Amino acid sequence: MVPGADSNALGAASATPVVRTDGPVAYGTLHVALVHLGGSDPAALPRVTTRAEGTTLVADVTWADGAQDAIRLPAVEKEAWKDQHRA
């Protein structure tokens, strides 16, 4: 969390969730971050699994109420991909 003072419309004191890796972003690697902002039991966080459909990476999300979403991340040509933090 990054604390802030008078930095946004949510109040005088707030904190912003921040996600980072120990190394550079890797081509073709999926990173999943679950951030609990309160209001419900943390045990109610969604379940996330991954699978491949050919060259497409799919993240399947199952929510606490049983609803499901599939997020498809199609392959990007490696030549066109650029690590924006190193660009």
C-alpha atoms as one frame of an Amber mdcrd trajectory, in Angstrom:
protein
   0.000   0.000   0.000   1.095   3.513  -0.726  -0.234   5.932   1.911  -1.459
   9.367   0.871  -2.569  12.567   2.577  -5.067  14.891   0.892  -4.251  13.139
  -2.392  -7.710  12.160  -3.674 -11.473  12.557  -3.265 -11.804   9.560  -0.936
 -10.712  11.419   2.171  -7.866  13.103   3.968  -6.045   9.798   4.542  -6.053
   6.947   2.081  -3.899   4.142   0.747  -3.555   2.864  -2.801  -2.952  -0.839
  -3.439   0.188  -1.404  -5.502   1.278  -4.614  -7.203   4.812  -5.262  -8.393
   7.067  -8.139  -9.327  10.562  -8.975  -8.165  11.825  -8.825 -11.744  11.003
  -7.526 -15.202   7.719  -8.283 -16.910   8.116 -11.517 -18.880   6.636 -12.006
 -22.333   3.700 -14.437 -22.279   3.396 -14.551 -18.484   0.087 -13.830 -16.761
   0.180 -12.112 -13.378  -2.987 -12.123 -11.260  -3.522  -9.796  -8.309  -6.502
 -10.014  -5.969  -7.016  -6.926  -3.849  -9.543  -7.049  -1.005 -10.933  -3.599
  -0.271 -13.239  -4.675   2.548 -16.987  -4.889   2.761 -17.056  -8.687   2.707
 -15.249 -11.685   4.122 -11.814 -12.088   2.450 -12.707 -15.784   2.072 -15.171
 -14.605  -0.602 -12.372 -13.677  -3.014 -12.753 -15.132  -6.504 -10.915 -18.266
  -7.627  -8.660 -17.688 -10.656  -7.242 -20.449 -12.826  -5.421 -20.258 -16.129
  -5.344 -22.429 -19.228  -4.292 -22.241 -22.854  -6.532 -22.406 -25.911  -4.010
 -22.732 -28.720  -1.938 -19.539 -28.519  -4.547 -17.750 -26.377  -4.078 -17.617
 -22.602  -7.379 -17.784 -20.709  -7.924 -16.676 -17.103 -11.078 -18.279 -15.703
 -12.596 -16.381 -12.756 -15.183 -17.963 -10.451 -16.824 -15.419  -8.152 -18.160
 -16.168  -4.658 -21.763 -16.220  -5.950 -20.859 -18.868  -8.553 -20.794 -16.518
 -11.552 -17.947 -17.171 -13.969 -15.945 -15.050 -16.390 -13.341 -16.110 -18.939
 -10.778 -13.478 -19.872  -8.977 -14.287 -23.114  -5.526 -12.826 -23.680  -4.582
 -13.495 -27.300  -0.948 -14.041 -28.168   0.982 -10.975 -29.229   3.769 -11.329
 -31.742   6.972 -11.206 -29.741   8.515  -8.759 -32.228   5.633  -6.304 -31.597
   5.768  -6.689 -27.819   7.819  -4.214 -25.840   8.431  -3.980 -22.116   7.017
  -0.488 -21.562   9.124  -0.004 -18.435  12.293  -0.426 -20.489  11.142   1.395
 -23.646
